[in-house]
Amino acid sequence: MRPNTSPVALRQARQHLLDSGQCPSGLVDERLARSWSRSMAAGLLPTGRPPAIDHPSSGTLRQVLASNPELLAHSRPVMEYLFEQVRHSQSVVVLADRRGMLMHTLGDPCFMDKAERVALTSGASWHEAHRGTNAIGTALAEACAVEVHGGEHFLERNNFLTCAASPILSATGELLGILDISGDYRNGHAHALGLVSTAARMIENRLLAATCKRNIRLHLHSAPEGIGSVAEGIVAVSADGWIVGANRVALAQLGLHACDVGATLLERVLDVRLDDLLSHHRRRPQQPQALRTPQGGLLFAQVQLDAAWVATPTRPTAAAATAPQHDALAQLDTGDARWRAAADKARRVVGKPIAVLVQGESGVGKEVFARALHASGPRRDAPFVAINCAAIPEHLIESELFGHVAGAFTGARKEGHLGRLREAHGGTLFLDEIGDMPLALQTRLLRVLQERSVTPVGASKAVPVDFALVCATHNQLLQAAEQGRFRQDLYYRINGLTVQLPALRERSDLVALLQRLLADLAAEQGLGFEVQVASDLLARLAAYPWPGNLRQLANVLRTACAMLAEGEDTLGWEHMPDDLVQSLETVPQPPDNQPDTPAPGALSLQQLSSTAIDQALQAARGNMSQAARQLGISRQTLYRKLASRTH
């Protein structure tokens, strides 16, 4: 808003608002019109007084101050500098928290009496709902810097003020508070909005440096001389190359939004590897490095490392970190916390000589998990050999696993057989249902794992083999080992790391799983359109225990998609197998006070997003940071989405 709206236009717009309840277009700035409308909706009247909130309890103010120590500490020096710029303009510099409560003021004594008459003092709330249109409250509502001059204030008692305010954001884009300059409209500083916006950037940069001490900081500018100025971009980068914080200048320089923080690799926005940046810094710490953005823009960058980062032990290099959010395991990740925890554990040992044991009920996707683990590691281009130990006849399993030479036994292949273990050489061997392997073969497998060599049936010489080992079972192998049904020494050999995959009924991401499965099936069957699920059916599907887990769900959806008639795109009860319909009809309906789980495509994207958020929050037990990580968004984006549902 600009302080150039004529008094006549302001009076006409205000009268029209009072008469009709709507602010006319064209007479005043659109942002001002929105603010006036919000003020009316809050029950305020231009000639009235604000609610009785001028004198909150001292305990409330103390609580607000105690919850914002870093914001206060880094704002006070900047506020003192800012006040020196406006000292002779009868003004007050104000810091408010994220809800509009004034925490700290620094003002001209000649003006403070006037300010106190309208509660422009610490402890008062200047939220729009309490004070109507004003720079602090409107900057909160509009999430940007604003200026409100004289009669633009909604309450006439504030018309003697001219105010300019700017939001203060965290390194992840979270709103922390508001910085404001308020003064007598007859003596207001001509550059108040520019001054307060610059000061807010100074505070943000100080906060970013303070909160990201254990990260690498990259200072950016289009000219090397601009590094170190208030106009520089600052990016905080984790030791494995992820952007974990940025100021607003850096976001603009790199073409990012606040929601991209925490979900973007530095290499995606600058043509440099983090290791190379650090190497340059070690050689020439004071010399900025010229870098290019994907759009061809030129930026100069200088690395800064705090002592806290230098002292941090065992930092992984960017090259060693294989973009966890972009590997094959991540492509299977649809948000369930337990599944993601299993993937994160397995990801840490991929490429290392550590066997992985995947446990879980039949049908939970153990082989799919193992294939993704293989594709996420350094052996991804080598063979992945899967063997179902429960499906091979016992009299053939030895030759199938270890191979045989020509004529080794009656019925042997004339040319001999390499054997699955040797086929896995250089890659990954996956032994599914290893708990069903006969004891005699367990002894031979143990020897292979110990000696890293295979002796084919009928041969006298061992052949070296090298493979990563992943095993899977639905049995409790430790219990089987204790009962003598499985070799204990083999159990401890294959149990380098055990991960437990949750059953489908235990997962919190059914909607996302359905979306992915339906998208895959639509492509598989060449449907050429998005398949939807009727909401009443999906509510029952979500409550069904799925004894066959993901395998059962995938088979049901595959058959249901094949049952779609021409022109149909929504799965309903008529597309379900009869036996499943009978089972689903016994599933209790969701309670009336619980919203049905929305169907992919059948309901809006907003509803699907809302359901995914609810599931993530439930899985994270209300932990906002953990829920945001499960959803793949920043915490500020999660807060914003939750806030939008309350309006």
C-alpha positions in Angstrom: 0.0 0.0 0.0 1.2 3.5 -0.9 0.4 6.6 1.1 -0.9 8.3 -2.0 -4.6 7.5 -1.8 -6.5 10.8 -1.8 -8.5 11.6 1.4 -11.7 11.9 -0.8 -11.2 8.4 -2.2 -10.6 7.0 1.3 -13.7 8.6 2.6 -15.8 7.3 -0.3 -14.4 3.8 0.0 -14.9 3.8 3.8 -18.5 4.9 3.5 -19.3 2.4 0.8 -17.8 -0.3 3.0 -20.0 0.7 5.9 -23.1 0.9 3.7 -22.7 -2.2 1.7 -20.2 -4.3 3.6 -17.9 -4.4 0.6 -15.0 -2.2 -0.4 -15.4 -0.8 -4.0 -12.7 -1.7 -6.5 -10.7 1.0 -8.0 -10.9 3.6 -5.2 -8.2 2.2 -3.0 -5.3 -0.3 -3.3 -6.5 -4.0 -3.5 -4.4 -4.9 -0.5 -5.9 -2.1 1.5 -9.4 -3.2 0.4 -8.7 -6.8 1.6 -7.5 -5.5 4.9 -10.5 -3.3 5.5 -12.8 -6.2 4.6 -10.9 -8.5 7.1 -11.3 -5.7 9.8 -15.0 -5.5 9.2 -15.3 -9.3 9.3 -13.6 -9.2 12.7 -16.4 -7.1 14.1 -14.5 -3.8 14.2 -16.0 -0.4 13.4 -14.0 2.6 12.1 -15.3 4.9 14.8 -15.2 2.2 17.5 -12.5 1.2 19.9 -10.4 -2.0 19.7 -11.2 -4.9 22.0 -10.1 -4.6 25.6 -6.7 -6.0 25.1 -4.5 -3.0 25.7 -3.1 -4.2 29.0 -2.3 -8.0 28.8 -1.0 -9.6 32.0 2.7 -9.2 32.6 2.9 -13.0 32.7 1.7 -13.2 29.1 4.3 -10.7 27.9 7.0 -12.6 29.8 6.0 -15.8 28.2 6.2 -14.2 24.7 9.6 -12.8 25.5 10.8 -16.1 26.8 9.7 -17.9 23.7 11.6 -15.6 21.3 15.1 -15.1 22.8 17.0 -15.4 19.6 14.7 -13.1 17.7 15.0 -10.4 20.4 18.8 -10.8 20.8 19.5 -10.3 17.1 16.8 -7.7 16.6 17.8 -5.2 19.3 21.1 -4.1 17.8 19.5 -3.6 14.4 16.6 -1.7 16.0 19.1 0.6 17.6 20.7 1.3 14.3 17.3 1.7 12.6 16.2 4.2 15.3 19.3 6.3 14.6 18.1 6.7 11.0 14.6 8.0 12.0 15.5 9.6 15.4 14.2 13.1 14.4 11.0 12.1 12.7 8.9 11.5 15.8 8.8 7.7 15.4 9.0 4.5 17.3 10.7 1.3 16.1 8.7 -1.8 17.1 9.3 -5.5 17.1 6.2 -7.8 17.2 6.0 -11.6 17.5 4.4 -13.8 14.9 0.9 -13.1 16.4 1.3 -9.4 16.4 2.1 -8.8 20.1 4.6 -6.0 20.6 7.7 -7.3 22.3 10.1 -4.4 22.2 9.9 -0.7 21.3 12.5 2.0 20.9 11.1 5.5 20.3 11.4 9.3 20.3 10.4 10.6 23.7 8.4 13.4 22.0 6.3 10.8 20.3 6.0 8.1 22.9 3.1 9.8 24.8 1.0 9.7 21.6 2.0 6.1 21.0 1.0 5.0 24.4 -2.5 6.5 24.0 -3.2 4.0 21.2 -1.4 1.1 23.0 1.7 1.2 20.7 3.6 -0.3 23.6 5.1 -3.6 24.6 2.5 -6.2 25.5 -0.3 -4.8 23.2 -1.6 -6.8 20.2 -1.7 -5.2 16.8 -3.2 -8.1 15.0 -5.7 -7.0 12.4 -8.5 -8.7 14.3 -7.7 -6.4 17.2 -6.5 -3.1 15.6 -7.9 -3.3 12.1 -5.7 -2.2 9.2 -2.2 -1.3 10.4 1.2 -2.1 9.1 2.1 -4.7 11.7 -1.2 -6.7 11.5 -1.5 -6.3 7.7 2.1 -7.4 7.1 1.2 -10.5 9.1 -1.9 -11.1 7.0 -0.4 -10.4 3.7 3.0 -12.0 4.5 4.9 -9.1 2.9 6.2 -5.6 3.6 3.4 -2.9 3.8 3.0 0.8 4.5 -0.2 2.2 6.0 -0.6 6.0 6.0 -3.0 8.2 7.9 -6.6 7.5 6.9 -5.7 4.1 5.5 -5.9 2.8 9.0 -9.2 1.1 9.6 -9.7 2.6 13.1 -10.0 6.4 12.9 -8.3 6.8 16.2 -5.1 5.6 14.5 -5.3 8.0 11.6 -2.5 10.2 13.0 0.0 7.4 12.4 2.1 6.4 9.4 3.5 2.9 9.7 5.8 0.7 7.6 6.4 -3.0 8.5 8.2 -6.0 7.1 8.1 -9.7 8.1 11.1 -11.4 9.6 11.6 -14.9 8.3 13.7 -17.9 9.5 16.2 -19.7 7.4 13.5 -22.2 6.4 10.9 -19.5 5.5 9.0 -19.6 8.8 7.4 -16.3 10.0 9.2 -15.2 13.2 7.9 -11.7 13.7 7.4 -8.2 12.3 9.7 -5.1 12.4 7.9 -1.8 12.2 8.4 1.9 12.1 5.4 4.0 13.3 5.3 7.8 13.5 3.3 10.9 13.2 1.9 11.0 9.6 2.9 14.7 9.3 6.5 13.9 10.0 6.9 10.4 8.7 10.3 9.4 7.2 10.1 9.3 3.4 12.1 6.1 3.1 10.6 4.2 6.1 9.5 1.2 4.1 12.9 0.7 2.5 14.6 1.2 5.8 12.5 -1.3 7.7 12.7 -3.9 4.9 16.5 -3.6 4.8 16.7 -3.8 8.6 14.5 -7.0 8.6 16.9 -8.5 6.1 19.8 -7.7 8.4 18.0 -9.5 11.3 17.2 -12.5 9.1 20.9 -12.8 8.0 22.0 -12.6 11.7 19.5 -15.3 12.6 20.5 -17.5 9.7 24.2 -17.3 10.7 23.3 -18.1 14.4 21.0 -21.0 13.8 23.1 -22.7 11.0 26.5 -22.8 12.8 26.8 -26.5 12.2 26.2 -26.1 8.4 28.2 -24.8 5.6 27.2 -21.2 4.6 27.5 -20.1 1.1 27.4 -16.3 0.5 26.3 -15.3 -3.0 26.2 -12.2 -5.1 26.3 -11.3 -8.8 29.5 -9.3 -8.1 32.3 -10.4 -5.8 32.2 -7.0 -4.1 28.6 -7.6 -3.0 29.5 -10.5 -0.8 29.2 -9.4 2.8 26.6 -6.7 2.1 23.0 -6.7 3.1 22.2 -7.5 -0.5 24.0 -10.9 -0.5 22.3 -14.2 -0.7 23.1 -16.7 2.0 22.5 -20.5 1.7 23.1 -23.0 4.5 24.1 -26.4 3.2 24.3 -29.7 5.1 27.4 -31.8 5.0 25.9 -34.1 2.4 24.9 -31.3 0.0 21.3 -30.4 0.9 20.1 -26.8 1.1 18.8 -26.6 4.7 18.4 -22.8 5.0 18.4 -19.7 2.8 17.6 -16.0 3.0 15.1 -14.4 0.7 17.8 -13.0 -1.6 19.3 -16.5 -2.1 15.9 -18.0 -2.9 15.4 -15.4 -5.6 19.0 -15.9 -6.9 18.5 -19.7 -7.2 14.9 -19.6 -8.4 13.7 -21.4 -5.3 10.8 -21.1 -2.9 10.8 -21.5 0.9 9.1 -24.9 0.5 12.2 -26.1 -1.5 14.4 -25.6 1.5 15.3 -29.1 2.9 14.3 -30.8 -0.3 16.9 -29.5 -2.8 20.4 -30.5 -3.5 22.9 -27.7 -4.0 24.1 -29.4 -7.2 20.6 -28.9 -8.7 20.8 -25.1 -8.5 24.6 -24.4 -8.9 27.0 -26.1 -11.3 29.3 -27.3 -8.6 29.9 -30.2 -6.3 30.1 -29.4 -2.6 33.5 -31.2 -2.3 34.9 -28.9 -5.0 33.5 -25.8 -3.2 35.2 -26.9 0.1 38.4 -27.7 -1.7 38.5 -24.2 -3.3 37.8 -22.7 0.2 40.7 -24.6 1.8 43.1 -23.4 -0.9 41.8 -19.8 -1.2 39.4 -19.0 1.6 39.0 -15.3 0.8 38.6 -15.7 -3.0 35.0 -15.9 -4.2 34.3 -18.6 -6.8 32.3 -17.9 -10.0 29.4 -20.3 -10.4 26.6 -20.8 -12.9 22.9 -21.4 -12.3 21.0 -23.9 -14.6 19.6 -20.8 -16.4 23.1 -19.6 -17.1 23.2 -16.8 -14.5 26.5 -15.9 -13.0 26.9 -15.8 -9.2 30.0 -15.4 -7.1 30.2 -17.6 -4.0 32.3 -17.6 -0.9 32.2 -20.4 1.7 32.1 -19.6 5.4 32.6 -22.3 8.1 31.9 -21.7 11.8 34.0 -23.4 14.5 30.9 -25.6 15.3 31.0 -27.1 11.8 34.8 -27.5 11.7 34.5 -29.4 15.1 31.7 -31.7 13.9 33.0 -35.3 13.8 32.5 -37.8 10.9 31.0 -35.5 8.3 30.0 -37.5 5.2 31.2 -36.0 1.9 28.7 -34.8 -0.6 30.0 -37.4 -3.1 29.4 -40.2 -0.6 25.9 -39.2 0.1 23.6 -40.6 -2.7 20.7 -38.1 -2.6 18.5 -40.3 -0.3 15.3 -38.5 -1.4 16.0 -39.4 -5.1 17.2 -43.0 -5.1 15.1 -46.1 -5.9 14.1 -46.6 -2.3 12.8 -43.1 -2.2 10.6 -43.8 -5.2 8.8 -46.4 -3.1 8.4 -44.1 -0.2 4.8 -42.9 0.1 5.0 -41.4 3.6 4.8 -44.2 6.2 7.1 -43.5 9.1 8.0 -47.2 9.9 8.7 -48.0 6.2 10.8 -44.9 5.8 12.8 -45.8 9.0 13.5 -49.3 7.6 14.7 -47.7 4.3 16.9 -45.2 6.0 18.6 -47.9 8.0 19.2 -50.1 5.0 20.4 -47.2 3.0 23.2 -46.6 5.5 24.7 -50.0 4.9 24.2 -50.4 1.1 27.6 -50.8 -0.6 29.2 -52.1 2.7 30.0 -55.8 3.4 26.9 -56.1 5.7 24.2 -58.6 5.1 20.6 -57.3 5.3 17.7 -59.3 6.7 14.3 -58.1 5.7 11.4 -59.3 7.9 7.7 -58.9 7.4 4.5 -60.7 6.7 3.9 -62.3 3.4 3.0 -59.8 0.7 4.4 -56.7 2.4 6.9 -56.1 -0.5 10.1 -57.6 0.8 11.5 -58.4 -2.7 10.4 -55.0 -4.0 12.3 -53.5 -1.1 15.4 -55.6 -1.8 15.4 -54.7 -5.5 15.2 -51.0 -4.6 18.0 -51.4 -2.1 20.1 -53.0 -4.8 19.2 -50.2 -7.2 20.2 -47.6 -4.6 23.7 -48.9 -4.1 27.0 -49.1 -6.1 26.1 -52.5 -7.5 23.0 -51.2 -9.2 24.4 -52.0 -12.7 25.3 -55.6 -11.8 22.8 -58.6 -11.6 20.1 -58.9 -8.9 19.4 -62.6 -8.5 16.3 -63.5 -6.5 15.7 -67.0 -5.2 12.6 -68.2 -3.4 13.9 -70.8 -1.1 10.4 -72.1 -0.4 9.5 -72.6 -4.1 12.4 -74.7 -5.3 12.0 -78.5 -4.8 14.3 -79.7 -2.1 16.1 -82.2 -4.4 16.9 -79.4 -6.9 17.8 -76.6 -4.6 21.4 -77.6 -4.1 22.2 -77.6 -7.8 20.0 -74.6 -8.4 22.0 -72.5 -5.9 25.5 -73.9 -6.3 25.4 -75.1 -9.9 26.8 -78.3 -11.2 29.3 -79.6 -13.7 28.4 -81.6 -16.8 27.2 -85.1 -15.9 27.3 -84.5 -12.1 24.1 -86.5 -11.6 21.3 -88.2 -13.4 19.3 -85.6 -15.2 22.0 -82.9 -15.0 22.4 -80.6 -17.9 25.0 -81.7 -20.4 26.6 -78.3 -20.5 26.5 -78.0 -16.7 24.9 -75.1 -14.8 26.4 -72.0 -13.4 24.2 -71.8 -10.3 22.3 -68.8 -8.9 25.1 -67.9 -6.5 27.6 -67.4 -9.3 25.1 -65.6 -11.4 24.9 -63.0 -8.6 28.7 -62.4 -8.8 29.3 -58.7 -8.7 25.7 -57.9 -7.8 23.2 -58.8 -5.2 21.9 -62.2 -4.1 18.3 -62.1 -2.6 17.3 -65.2 -0.7 13.5 -65.0 -0.1 11.9 -67.1 2.6 15.3 -68.2 3.8 13.7 -69.7 6.9 12.4 -72.5 4.7 15.9 -73.5 3.5 16.7 -77.1 4.4 19.3 -77.5 7.3 21.8 -79.3 5.1 21.8 -76.5 2.6 22.1 -73.9 5.4 25.5 -75.5 6.2 26.7 -75.2 2.6 25.5 -71.6 2.4 27.3 -70.7 5.6 30.5 -72.0 4.1 30.0 -69.9 1.0 29.5 -66.8 3.0 32.5 -67.5 5.2 34.9 -68.4 2.3 33.3 -66.2 -0.4 33.6 -69.2 -2.8 31.2 -71.8 -4.3 31.9 -75.4 -5.1 29.5 -76.6 -7.8 27.9 -80.1 -7.4 30.3 -82.6 -8.9 33.3 -80.2 -8.9 36.4 -80.5 -6.8 37.5 -76.8 -7.1 35.9 -73.8 -5.5 35.1 -70.7 -7.6 35.3 -67.2 -5.9 32.1 -65.2 -5.7 31.4 -61.7 -4.6 27.9 -60.5 -4.0 25.9 -58.4 -1.6 23.5 -60.5 0.4 19.9 -59.6 1.2 17.6 -62.2 2.8 13.9 -62.1 3.7 11.6 -64.1 5.8 8.1 -64.0 7.3 9.3 -66.3 10.1 10.9 -65.3 13.4 14.3 -66.6 12.6 15.8 -66.1 16.0 13.0 -68.2 17.6 13.6 -70.8 14.9 17.3 -70.8 15.6 16.7 -71.2 19.4 14.4 -74.2 18.6 17.0 -75.8 16.3 15.0 -75.3 13.1 17.5 -72.8 11.7 21.3 -72.7 12.2 22.2 -70.1 14.8 25.6 -69.4 13.2 23.9 -68.8 9.8 21.4 -66.5 11.5 24.1 -64.3 12.9 25.9 -64.3 9.5 22.9 -63.1 7.5 21.7 -60.8 10.3 24.1 -57.9 9.8 21.2 -55.5 9.8 17.6 -56.5 10.4 14.7 -54.3 9.1 11.0 -54.9 9.7 8.6 -53.9 7.0 5.1 -53.0 8.4 2.0 -54.8 7.4 -0.4 -52.9 5.2 -2.9 -52.5 8.0 -0.2 -50.9 10.1 0.8 -48.3 7.5 -0.4 -44.7 7.5 -0.1 -44.0 3.8 -2.9 -46.0 2.1 -4.0 -43.1 0.0 -0.6 -42.5 -1.4 -0.1 -46.2 -2.0 -3.3 -46.4 -3.9 -2.4 -43.4 -6.0 0.9 -45.0 -7.0 -0.5 -48.5 -7.6 -3.4 -47.1 -9.7 -1.0 -44.9 -11.7 1.2 -48.0 -12.4 -1.8 -50.1 -13.3 -3.2 -47.5 -15.6 0.1 -47.4 -17.5 0.4 -51.2 -17.4 -3.1 -51.7 -18.9 -2.8 -48.7 -21.3 -5.9 -47.0 -20.0 -4.9 -43.5 -20.9 -6.7 -41.9 -18.0 -6.4 -41.6 -14.2 -8.3 -44.2 -12.3 -10.4 -43.0 -9.4 -11.9 -44.8 -6.4 -15.4 -44.0 -5.0 -15.0 -42.5 -1.6 -17.4 -44.9 0.2 -15.5 -47.8 -1.2 -12.1 -46.3 -0.3 -13.3 -45.8 3.3 -13.9 -49.6 3.6 -10.7 -50.4 1.8 -8.8 -48.2 4.3 -10.4 -50.0 7.2 -9.9 -53.5 5.8 -7.0 -55.5 7.5 -5.5 -56.8 4.2 -4.2 -60.3 5.3 -2.4 -60.5 1.9 -0.9 -57.1 2.4 0.3 -55.1 -0.7 0.3 -58.2 -2.9 -3.4 -58.6 -2.2 -4.2 -54.9 -2.7 -2.3 -54.8 -6.0 -4.1 -57.9 -7.3 -7.5 -56.5 -6.3 -6.8 -53.2 -8.0 -5.4 -54.9 -11.1 -8.6 -57.0 -11.5 -10.8 -54.0 -10.7 -9.2 -51.9 -13.4 -9.7 -54.6 -15.9 -13.4 -54.6 -15.0 -13.9 -51.0 -15.9 -16.3 -50.6 -18.8 -15.8 -48.2 -21.6 -16.3 -44.6 -20.4 -15.8 -45.5 -16.7 -12.9 -44.1 -14.7 -14.1 -44.7 -11.1 -13.7 -48.0 -9.3 -16.9 -48.9 -7.3 -18.3 -51.9 -5.5 -19.3 -53.5 -8.8 -15.7 -53.8 -9.8 -14.6 -55.6 -6.7 -14.3 -59.5 -6.4 -17.4 -61.0 -4.7 -15.4 -62.6 -1.9 -13.8 -59.2 -1.1 -17.1 -57.4 -1.2 -18.4 -59.8 1.4 -15.3 -59.1 3.6 -15.6 -55.4 3.1 -19.2 -55.3 4.1 -18.3 -56.6 7.5 -15.8 -53.8 8.0 -17.3 -51.2 10.3 -18.2 -47.8 8.7 -16.0 -44.9 9.8 -17.6 -42.9 12.7 -19.8 -40.0 11.6 -17.5 -37.5 13.2 -14.5 -38.9 11.2 -14.1 -37.8 7.6 -14.0 -40.6 5.1 -10.6 -41.2 3.5 -10.8 -39.4 0.1 -10.3 -41.3 -3.1 -7.5 -40.4 -5.5 -8.9 -38.4 -8.4 -12.6 -38.7 -7.2 -12.0 -36.0 -4.6 -10.0 -32.8 -4.9 -6.3 -32.5 -4.6 -6.8 -30.4 -1.6 -8.8 -33.1 0.1 -6.1 -35.7 -0.7 -3.4 -33.3 0.6 -5.4 -32.9 3.8 -5.8 -36.6 4.3 -2.1 -37.2 3.7 -1.2 -34.5 6.3 -3.5 -36.1 8.8 -1.9 -39.5 8.2 1.6 -38.1 8.6 0.7 -36.2 11.8 -0.8 -39.4 13.2 2.2 -41.4 12.3 4.5 -38.8 13.8 2.4 -38.5 16.9 2.0 -34.8 16.4 5.7 -34.1 15.8 5.5 -31.3 13.1 9.1 -31.6 12.0 8.8 -35.4 11.6 5.5 -35.1 9.8 6.9 -32.5 7.4 9.9 -34.8 6.6 7.5 -37.7 5.9 5.5 -35.5 3.5 8.6 -34.1 1.8 7.8 -30.5 2.6 9.2 -27.9 4.9 7.8 -27.4 8.4 6.6 -23.8 7.4 4.7 -25.3 4.4 3.0 -27.7 6.7 2.1 -24.9 9.1 0.7 -22.9 6.2 -1.4 -25.9 4.9 -2.8 -26.5 8.4 -3.6 -22.8 8.8 -5.4 -22.7 5.5 -7.8 -25.5 6.7 -9.0 -23.3 9.6 -10.2 -20.5 7.4 
